[in-house]
Amino acid sequence: MIEEKRITVNGKVATFSTQIKEGDVILIDGVELEKKEFIPTYIVYNKPKGVECTSEKIENNIIDAIGHPQAIYPVGRLDKESEGLILLTNHGEIINKIGNSKFEHEKEYIVTLNLPVRTAFLKEISEGIEIEGVKTKPCIVSREPNSKRIFRIILTQGRNRQIRRMCNAYDYQVIKLQRVRVMNIKLDKLKIGEWRDLTETELAELFAQLE
């Protein structure tokens, strides 16, 4: 549109170097571009398997899957094969504070394996194991009641595909990986593929933990 000289800023035809400031009048094809109202938005989404946690315009990206009217972005990532809780917001500072592993915020997962969970495996990953030359931080793990192949794990770091790599190191294959909690935000009964706004109570507790 700039190349076609369809945009003007304060009555002058815009170029690629034109800078915009508050109060400028921008016209596209003679029609004024209206400023969108910024509404602070915080949602929790139960991501299905197959959805990509990116805002890039690729197939099955999370932004298109949700279709929210505000320009929101995922807080951290869940790999394509995983499902469960992911937060999205238009509050950049929150994205940095939750997503940065140096703050050691808890993230909880339920993991289903192809073979029965061995006690020695749970003990060793809870103490930290070496993956690609770096030792993982200690974490909390527990076997799920009445299940031989399912365990629960709480991490405070977010290395790429960490849980899958920990399991692969002991010759396990992950059949299902579901995140059920980030800090105080829980998945609870939110159905897969659905999203909801965070409640005032959830936000108040979340902000308190981030201070």
Buried (B, 14 or more C-beta within 10 A) or exposed (E): EEEEEEBBBEEEEBEEEBEEEEEEEBBEEEEEEEEEEEEEBBBBBBBBBEBBBBBEEEEEBBBEBBEBEBEBBBBBBBBBEBBBBBBBBBBEEBBEBBBEBEEEBBBBBBBBBEBEBEEEBBEBBBEBBEBEEEEBBEBEBEBBEEEEBBBBBBBBBBBEBBBBBBBEBBEBEBEBBBBBBBBBBBBEEBEEEEBEEBEEEBBEBBEEBBE
